[in-house]
Amino acid sequence: MARNSIGLIELSSIAAGFEVCDAMLKAADVELVLARTICSGKYMVLVRGDVAAVRAAVEAGSQAGDFSVIDTFVIPNVHEDIFPAISGTAMTGELEALGIVESFSVASLIEAADAMAKAANVRLVEVRLAMALGGKAFASCTGSVAAVRAAVEAGAQTVARKGLLVNKVVIPQPRPELLREMI
């Protein structure tokens, strides 16, 4: 059974976050990836498993979270670059072009990062989730200018569909100091 799908629930209540996490884990055979508080007073629960189990967990968690649910997603066949980028272990030797998509929500940003990685031949550098960001999130990628432009556009469209896009940028030939500041 493939465990290559992920699901997330972003909540406005920390207390509800614990309840939702428990409901998700009881509802289906999923693995807890992250459950934590995020800025500004929100909570997120991220699980992985096969797509049917993840869908069942997100549905159960959404019902338990009720009015506290801000956003959710299920991504079947998530791109393998997502996990190292979220954990901060996606190292890159140097930046070619640098692309960044910024969102008001963690859930929409992870969806955007997956879309970025799937849209073009880029490497995700980082997916930063709402810690010390006032509840916002951003994803960065590197590759050729054309690939980064395509990836950023795909990610920005994903976030914009939910009305949560803050900004998007593509920087051709960024200075090497930028990578040191990012990681």
PENORSUL-V856633 format. One record per residue. N is the residue number from 1. RES is the residue in one small letter. SS is DSSP state (A for helix, B for strand, O for the rest). Layout:
BEGIN
n: <N:N>
res: <RES:RES>
ss: <SS:SS>
END
This chain:
BEGIN
n: <1:2:3:4:5:6:7:8:9:10:11:12:13:14:15:16:17:18:19:20:21:22:23:24:25:26:27:28:29:30:31:32:33:34:35:36:37:38:39:40:41:42:43:44:45:46:47:48:49:50:51:52:53:54:55:56:57:58:59:60:61:62:63:64:65:66:67:68:69:70:71:72:73:74:75:76:77:78:79:80:81:82:83:84:85:86:87:88:89:90:91:92:93:94:95:96:97:98:99:100:101:102:103:104:105:106:107:108:109:110:111:112:113:114:115:116:117:118:119:120:121:122:123:124:125:126:127:128:129:130:131:132:133:134:135:136:137:138:139:140:141:142:143:144:145:146:147:148:149:150:151:152:153:154:155:156:157:158:159:160:161:162:163:164:165:166:167:168:169:170:171:172:173:174:175:176:177:178:179:180:181:182:183>
res: <m:a:r:n:s:i:g:l:i:e:l:s:s:i:a:a:g:f:e:v:c:d:a:m:l:k:a:a:d:v:e:l:v:l:a:r:t:i:c:s:g:k:y:m:v:l:v:r:g:d:v:a:a:v:r:a:a:v:e:a:g:s:q:a:g:d:f:s:v:i:d:t:f:v:i:p:n:v:h:e:d:i:f:p:a:i:s:g:t:a:m:t:g:e:l:e:a:l:g:i:v:e:s:f:s:v:a:s:l:i:e:a:a:d:a:m:a:k:a:a:n:v:r:l:v:e:v:r:l:a:m:a:l:g:g:k:a:f:a:s:c:t:g:s:v:a:a:v:r:a:a:v:e:a:g:a:q:t:v:a:r:k:g:l:l:v:n:k:v:v:i:p:q:p:r:p:e:l:l:r:e:m:i>
ss: <O:O:O:O:B:B:B:B:B:B:B:O:O:A:A:A:A:A:A:A:A:A:A:A:A:A:A:O:O:O:B:B:B:B:B:B:B:B:O:O:O:B:B:B:B:B:B:B:B:O:A:A:A:A:A:A:A:A:A:A:A:A:A:A:A:A:A:A:B:B:B:B:B:B:B:O:O:O:O:O:A:A:A:A:A:A:A:O:O:O:O:O:O:O:O:O:B:B:B:B:B:B:B:O:O:A:A:A:A:A:A:A:A:A:A:A:A:A:A:O:O:O:B:B:B:B:B:B:B:O:O:O:O:O:O:O:B:B:B:B:B:B:B:O:A:A:A:A:A:A:A:A:A:A:A:A:A:A:A:A:O:O:O:O:B:B:B:B:B:B:B:O:O:O:O:O:A:A:A:A:A:A:O>
END
